Amino acid sequence: MTRYDVFNGDADGLCARQQLRLAEPADTVLVTGTKRDNRLLARVPAQAGDEIVVLDIALPGNRDALLALLDAGASVRYVDHHEPGERAQHPKLQLLIDTDPQTCTSVLMDRLLDGAARPWAVVGAYGDNMLAAAERLADALGLDPGRRARWRELGECLNYNAYGVTEQDLIYPPAQLARALAGHADPDAFIAAGPHVERLSQIRRQDLALAQAVAPRHCSEGARLHLLPDADWARRVFGSYANLCANTEPERAHAVLAPLRQAPDGAGSTPVYTVSLRVPANAPRTAHEVCSAFGGGGRARAAGIDILHDVEALAAALASTFPERISSKQTP
Ligand SMILES: [Mn+2]
């Protein structure tokens, strides 16, 4: 019998898995990847009698693979907080999905385990930007401000590690981080053991500084396009940098572009880009609408395009959609 732990490689997935394996130690095969790499169940070669835990990956892209594994005779525990669409049902499936916007998989795991490894629920919630939930659990542990700040930084660093277009862009393969975390009940002990957190923190700061040094292109008074160079750091930072731009200049739309890695034999071929877009409150079109025209999508203020071929077409769309700055004072 083989056990598989299948989890998102971000802070929430790592910390949910960490809690589970502190409470229920087991020798498991790890199946994980970048934050955006969500179709993980298709990679699990499970057979009858195998046990699979699935954490923090959305059900819709995994439903077919899940049903195939269940039909093959594997049993599955599935814990997640993303919109599931139609829920799956099977005698060998235990499904806990809670889409409450104030929760994340690490918080759900804390609930399932009755707080058995709560420090890592705090780290996971901070890393998933669930600040209210993180503070509530930190209150329950009576954490002092210094520890809260340290664990928040830890969560943000674990989360940053999962950002990248492919696993080659990442600082650590998430499975390697999961193995480094193993056995550490106390997040401070993991930080002290080094070198992971210090390195992640340093590279995260360095990536942002590199992005800030790139001069933006002025598409119009209301829109900036930040074309990052072809580098691993650019593919890690483009989403975080888009958030930073939106916070610094909320009256403008910001598109941050990172070139996708070229195939080894792709020398001389035209570069393609991945895009993260942020738009002001009260914008005439949502970020989702702008990205949809290029095959992408997302939410009202924040959206993305996985593969962009035509930079000039995006620049033109930004210029015509956001000719002027939009005062954030109109926001209630
Ligand atoms: Mn999550």
Residues whose N, C-alpha, C, O or C-beta is under 5 A from the ligand:
A	BS01	MN	D12 D56 C104 T105 D128
